[in-house]
Amino acid sequence: MQAYNAFNINEHISVLFVEDDLSIQKEFVDILSFIVDEVYVASNGKEGLELFDKYLPNIIITDIQMPIMSGIEMCKKIREKDHDTPIIITSAFNDTHYLLDAIGLGIEYYLLKPIMIDQLQDRLTHVKKRLMQKRELEVYQLYLEDRLEEEVALREAKEALLIEQNKSSEIGQMVSIIAHQWKQPLHYLNLLIEDIKMEDEYQGLSKEYINDFVKKGTDRITFLSDTMNNFLRFYKSNPDANTFLISNVIKEVFLFLDMLFTSLGIKIDIEIDKDFSLHGIENEFQQVILNLMNNAKDAFSAQKKIDAYIKISISKENNQGIVKIEDNAGGIKPSNIARVFELDFTTKPSGNGIGLYLVKQIIEQRFNGSIKVTNNEEGACFTLYFNINKGGQDA
């Protein structure tokens, strides 16, 4: 990164001096050499234009009337490609026509001959000061751009790390869900195995019994396999964006969580008024829904509600796609509701404050949407808004 300090500013100043009078030319070249760092000399506008294109001087001092090409014509051609280089015009004629031409070209100063040395030095000092201020501003702007790029890179790296940390936490939760969903089928398979042994000892194994045993065992093994496949599909890394239907993603999350939430006494309702599509990375939107549903689940953990529910509704209004996730877990404290999306803010004893922060970042940055949280009569309501003309599509 380029540090911003006085040593970064290029203080070198060059002047293009265009004058056809050789005696004036020699006298003022010597004077200018004491004021600026480099002087390029031309005897007419054509030479001056060639030197300007070659060296790109910082300041131009030119006479008006010269052979081959006048100073005014040279300045007009320079202004066609450069609007900023300061120009000082010198002339023995105080002619209104020349003055108007000079004003139209954005001339800094119009000096009448014979030119006083102190007057020229004063004008050059003003121009040099303005050039230095401009360079300082440009250096500072570069410094700010570098800082901004660094901050953006650091933020993106931090968010990528947070996403991975959050995904690792989610995987831990999902492994717990799998363990929960596998426990009953494994117990059932164990009972089948014990039963076949007892059946063989007391009655012998009939063909009907064997067929029934195979069917029941196969059903349970299929269930276990499907559970694992759902888990692998759910966390499959897919960096490519695609267009997906909102309801399909929500239903996938629902199927994955249904058994756990049912065991906890939490009912999940999905209402589809008007479905719509989004374009982006589907797995990132899954993370949003999963985080919000787990957030609602955690809100119920300290309660013993017999009618706990999470309601997810999908609708459209004008050009907006809307997803609402509501619960009846009591809501969020008014003092906390404005901070729930802040990084590291959490009210959970073992929480890290990453989940809802990432939800907001994904919604806003990945899907050009927005999210709002409010309290309803019984609990909290998270509302997701998407512009279906930009971040999404009509279904």
C-alpha positions, 0 to 999 in steps of 0.5 A, a space after each residue: 500500500 502507498 503511504 500518504 506523506 509529503 515524500 510521496 508527492 512529485 514536486 518536479 515542475 516542467 514548463 513549455 516556453 513558446 516564444 519566437 523572439 530569440 532575445 526574449 527566449 534566451 532571457 526568460 529561459 534563464 529566469 525560468 530555470 531558477 523557478 522550475 525544474 525543467 524548461 522546454 523551448 519552442 519558437 512557434 506553435 507547431 514546435 510547441 505542440 510537438 514538444 507538448 505531445 512528447 514531454 507533457 509539461 506541467 505548465 505552458 507559457 506562450 506568445 500569441 503571434 508567431 510564424 507557422 502556428 500562432 499561440 492561440 491555435 496551438 492552445 486550441 489543439 492542446 485543449 482538444 486533448 488536455 483540459 487541465 494543463 495551466 496556460 499563461 499567455 504573453 502578448 504585446 497586444 492588449 486586444 479584446 479579440 485575443 482576450 476573448 479567445 484566451 478566456 474561451 481556452 481556460 487560460 490562467 493568466 494573460 501577461 502584457 509585454 514587456 513582462 516584469 520578472 517579479 510579475 511572472 514569478 508571482 504568477 508561476 508561484 500561484 500556478 505551482 501551488 495549485 499544481 502541488 495541491 492537486 498532486 497532494 489530493 491525487 496522492 491522498 485519493 490513491 491512498 484512500 483507494 488502497 485503504 478501501 481495497 485493503 478493507 474490502 479484502 479483509 472484510 471478504 476474508 473475514 466473512 469467508 472465514 465466518 461462513 466456514 465457521 458457521 458451516 462447521 457449526 451447522 454440520 455439528 448440529 446436522 450430525 446431531 440431527 442425523 444421530 437423532 434420526 438414525 437412533 430409532 431405525 437402528 433400534 428397530 433393526 436391533 429388535 428385528 434381529 433379536 426377533 428373528 432369533 427368537 422366532 427361529 428358536 420357538 417356531 421356525 422361520 416361515 417364508 412369509 416371516 422371512 419376506 416380512 423381515 426383509 421388507 421391514 429391514 430394507 425399509 429402515 436401511 433405505 431410510 438411513 441411506 436417504 437421511 445420509 444422502 440428504 445430508 450430503 446433498 444439503 452440504 454439497 459445495 456448489 460455487 456456481 450460481 443458478 436459478 432456483 425456486 424458493 419453495 423447493 429450497 425451503 421444503 428441502 430444509 423442512 424435510 431435513 429438520 422435520 423429524 428433529 423439530 417434531 421430536 421437540 414438539 415444534 410444528 412447521 407450517 409452510 404457506 405458499 401464496 405466490 412462489 418466485 425464483 432467485 438467482 444465486 448460490 442455492 446452498 447460501 440461501 439454504 444457510 439463511 433458512 437453516 439459520 433462521 429456523 435454528 434461531 427459532 428452535 433455540 428460542 423455544 429451548 428454554 420454554 415448555 410450549 405445547 403449541 410451539 410453531 414456526 410458520 414460513 410464508 412465501 408471497 409476492 407484492 408488486 416486484 418484490 418477493 417476500 419470505 416470512 419466518 414467524 414463531 410464537 417463542 415470545 419475541 425479542 427484547 426491545 433493547 436487543 432487536 436493533 442489534 440482532 444482526 451485529 457481528 458477535 452480538 448474541 443473547 445465547 450463553 453458548 452463542 457466537 453471534 455469527 448466524 444472524 450476521 451472516 444471514 443479513 450479509 448473504 441476503 444483502 450482498 449475494 441476493 440484493 435483498 433486505 431483511 427486517 425483524 419485528 415482534 408479532 403478538 406471540 413471537 418474532 418475525 423475520 421478513 426477507 425482501 427480494 427484488 425479483 427484477 434484479 436478484 430474483 425472477 417471477 416464478 
